Amino acid sequence: MTDLPVPLHSREVLGVATLSPERGPAETPPPTEPVPFETIYDTYFPFVWRSTLRLGVPPAHVDDAVQEIFLVVHRKLDGFEGRSTLKTWLYGITLRIARVHRARARQSAVEHALEPEQVQAPDGARPDERAQTAEAARVVNALLEGLDDDQREIFVLAELEQLTAPEIAGALGLKLNTVYSRLRLARAAFAEAAARHRARDAWRIR
């Protein structure tokens, strides 16, 4: 695959046409300049990488999946019409490719575990902080494994990426009520899994 640039931040601004009572329809402002691919890559790489991992793509395959996602983004960027947020559009692409990689992993019947060194702690973090970050990521990943695919996708968007229910509905092509229903089930399942994890930890330290 073609190598992509390394990450680094941006924001999209939309213009709105107005009506002038004196002159009639106002002159339509020129279209907003499209966001360059390099800016999208630099800004959204961490979001795409996190989402790919959290959606169940095996850690060993995450880099390949992310590369594939941004190749699709590069190819389809000219067709992005701004009907959804850029983040929602990116997530839709991420979701489709993550599903393919997840299915491949299941077909091969290979289990993958999240390794501590694959989790990045903030720059300058002490070794003990980096270890805690890695352990927290491992626990969250293990708990997410307990959710079915539909619940996991909703939970990742709502609880980890902080998207709103309407944004999630747009990204996944679901009705709003379906999003709320699945999110309620996902939260309950995650809470149950977390309770079981805490109970196992309490039993180990006795």
BELGI-V112627 format. One record per run of one state. SS is the DSSP state (@ for helix, = for strand, . for the rest). FROM is the first residue (numbers start at 0). TO is the last residue. Records with the same first field share a line. If there is no record, write none. Layout:
SS = FROM-TO, FROM-TO
//
This chain:
. = 0-17, 20-22, 25-35, 54-57, 79-84, 108-114, 118-125, 145-147, 160-163, 172-174, 204-205
= = 18-19, 23-24
@ = 36-53, 58-78, 85-107, 115-117, 126-144, 148-159, 164-171, 175-203
//
